[in-house]
Amino acid sequence: MNVFLIGIIIFVIVYLFLNWFARTSSKKIATTIKKIAVYFSLILATLLAIGGKYIFSLPFLFVILSGLKIKGLTTLQMFQLWRLIQFLKNSGKFSQGQFGKTHGSTNISKNEAYKLLGLSSGCSKEEVLIAVSKLQKKIHPDMN
């Protein structure tokens, strides 16, 4: 008797769901399914986090992030865009007033630079340019 009653209840629930599915617009169905996925993921991620299974809760948190939209961009895309901006900012190429300029890694004195080039302190500009060119050719990665 109990199996018969449970079968009728399941049949009624499936009938009501399919009836709602047939009468509702596809946009409303999509938003409802998205909301259900976000709420289900939030509940499951919370339960796993409370249980100490943080690694298992991460995929559900990413589902939640992808479900939230801000001005056409998902939260995950906003986070990736923020990381890209931080990377470009930290690289120094796009900092204020420094666009297109290269940054040296260390500061050396004139005497150290002349010693590195193999020149004496009182040489001409042409000699320095020739020595720089030779050094660049010597250490260039394409030249073996």
Phi, psi and omega in degrees: 000319180295322180295320178297317180293318178295321178298318178295318180297316178296318179299316180295318180296316179296319179298314179296321179295314180293325177295315177297319181297322182285330185267345186266152179289157183293329179294318180291323177296317181297317180292323179294316179296321178296317178296317179298317180296319180293314180295317179298317179295321179296315180295314181293319178296321178295316179297317179292323179292320178295323179284356178090006180263069186295321182295322180288337181277343182299315179300325180289326176293325177292326175297320179296316181297321181287339180279337180275131180240137177234109178054042177088349178252138176285163180296324178296319177294323177296319179296318179294322177295319178297319178296321178296316179296318178296321179296314180294323179294318181287337179289339176089353182288331186246024178280160187301122174076003183244016184294129177085355180264142176270151181249127176286153182277329179219162174257131177234158181280169179297319181296320177294322179294316177297321179294321178296322179279347181079032182240165175268168187294330186260031183274168184275171181294322180296320179295321178295316180296320179295317180294321177297317179299316179297318180295320179295319178295325182291319185260003181295137184292337181277346180264121180253000000 
